[in-house]
């Protein structure tokens, strides 16, 4: 039996297909520009492509990595470090964000030191991480934790602060207790901001991965990328970069998709508006 789509459903399918086609064409254009610049050894003075590997060289290196038994070890080590740091950052960031977003006094106490720490890049934490933790594995997890923490924390704080105060006042006037206001007004209102923070935090955790795996280790995509740099194997450097980018993008999309499953009312509201 052939299922006939309604007009709105058909329009949505066309729109999604159009966006997918646009994304694929955009990627193809980037690869084509990369191939042209590297094949012709373009030198613009400020930017030179004379020593940049071609897409064909990178593809060959990627195939070699995919066929290598070490790929699973590299991926397993990196995924563990990123997700361990991310989960810790999610717990700490959401709890601190909810608390500081609701209490001006606690915000005055907690946010100043956190704001001092926030601009410090992940690479600057390496010496301190080595001193603080008994193993290099914990040090690497700490670096990804730091990378994910602040986007989650700040988006949670902004989500709580953005809750309509009239809703809180209405719930209070109807006799709702503090905990019920928090569970049924504050938390749902802040949830979209929390999900956004989680998605950004996952991306920054992968961003910090190379920094984390510079500390030590024998496996990990970041370690693979850095080791390739030390021996000047440029195609493998690009392969490592692309792996980190693709897995990071996929992880962030997965986090956002999972979070959105708990926000059906939010998306209905956005469609209505």
Secondary structure as UniProt FT lines:
FT   HELIX           7..39
FT   TURN            40..41
FT   TURN            50..51
FT   HELIX           55..67
FT   HELIX           70..102
FT   HELIX           104..118
FT   HELIX           122..125
FT   HELIX           126..132
FT   HELIX           136..161
FT   HELIX           165..173
FT   TURN            174..175
FT   HELIX           178..181
FT   HELIX           182..186
FT   HELIX           187..207
FT   HELIX           209..213
FT   HELIX           221..230
FT   TURN            231..232
FT   HELIX           234..261
FT   HELIX           264..272
//
